[in-house]
Amino acid sequence: MMSDPMMDTPSPHPDLNRNRLPTLFEVLSRQTLAPVDLFSFYIYMRDQQRSVDYLDFWLDVSQHMSLCRHYVRELRRSVLIETPELEKHGSKRSSYILDHIGDMNDPSGPSTNLNSDEKIKDQHLSAYLRSDNGNGAGNGNGNGNGNNHSPQSSLGSQSNFQGSGDRPSNGTDRERPPRPSFMTNGSPGRTDSNSPAHTVARADIRASAEKILYTFLLPGSEREIILPQGILTDITTSIEEEGRDDPEVFDAAKDYTFQAMERDAFPGFLRAKALGNLVPPSSFLRLCLGLLGLFGAFWAGFACILLDKPKHIRCWLILPFTIGVYALSSQQYSIDPVLALAGLSEYTFMNWSRIREPYIRKLMNKRAMMVLFFTVLIGVCLIVLFIFVPGHRL
């Protein structure tokens, strides 16, 4: 059996020599490691930014692109295996168009980030799917232009082939777990980790496009996202009236969503994960602990001074002052320096993961040392002041 060269293309590998902060394109392309990987970005969008619907829309559109590529890969492979060489050269639809689509890797970025070759391949892919729409192709399971689909059938059909992103229909963002595909990398023998493991029918592509439309785009939909009215109108017209389901239908919305996440969410994500290792609930807990510790330290310190306690008793003030200053410093800079030096970053409350991105690890170590230095400096000043100030018994 003839092997498909595209199935041997490995998944993107993280760049361990990157000496800078990653870009959103690299995060969405799964080219980064914790704590700035796609899993952490999903958690941040869900728990802190509260706009995970935009990321889910992006991921579903990328899944739709992967589905289309998988469909065309299977179709090309069937042509290579089943079509005689002479007939192959004479068939413009089954051979020429397929051959000129090229190797289809999965760039998880906006169309503006693609090079000219990738843009041409995507245009060929969409052009082929438009020409194939309504011709009954699809591994023998074509359904014409698919206009007989309803929103309910689209949602049901998508769950059969989408490897990630199954979500409860009536849960909140906090209840919705991260997509399973974030937890593991794609296997080396797959072009992308979201490719379905079974044969893709033409109806699956139609159902995928309809699911995206009815879930994210139509007014009043389950997880409606805000997009310019012109983009929504173009997508709705293309899918419902023209019967299109090729990836180019969503290009404008995908680019707009990418730019919105890059402008509004990604800078905060880098501040939270590249410069700190705490989530907001942990920072708030440290704020409370720090205020309580300093209140107890100052109360005990003034009591020792006013009661003229000896210095060896006042030395116990080291404990509350250290706890209070350390907790407040951690809250102020959103970093626990001891845990940062141990290589740990918090992704949800009291759940920690290893810092695996080399540049982030170096950056975190420098920041942790700075926070520790100021913590020790302030703590020593307060302790010395309250230990050596002369007592005066009232």
Secondary structure as UniProt FT lines:
FT   HELIX           5..8
FT   TURN            16..17
FT   HELIX           24..28
FT   TURN            29..30
FT   TURN            34..35
FT   HELIX           38..44
FT   HELIX           45..49
FT   HELIX           52..82
FT   HELIX           85..90
FT   HELIX           92..96
FT   HELIX           97..99
FT   TURN            100..101
FT   HELIX           111..113
FT   HELIX           116..132
FT   TURN            133..136
FT   TURN            139..140
FT   TURN            144..145
FT   TURN            147..148
FT   HELIX           151..161
FT   TURN            169..170
FT   TURN            173..175
FT   HELIX           180..182
FT   TURN            188..189
FT   TURN            193..194
FT   HELIX           202..212
FT   HELIX           213..217
FT   TURN            219..220
FT   TURN            222..223
FT   HELIX           229..236
FT   HELIX           237..241
FT   HELIX           247..250
FT   HELIX           251..260
FT   HELIX           261..265
FT   HELIX           266..274
FT   HELIX           280..306
FT   TURN            307..308
FT   HELIX           311..314
FT   HELIX           315..317
FT   HELIX           318..333
FT   HELIX           337..341
FT   TURN            342..343
FT   STRAND          344..348
FT   TURN            349..350
FT   STRAND          351..354
FT   HELIX           358..388
//
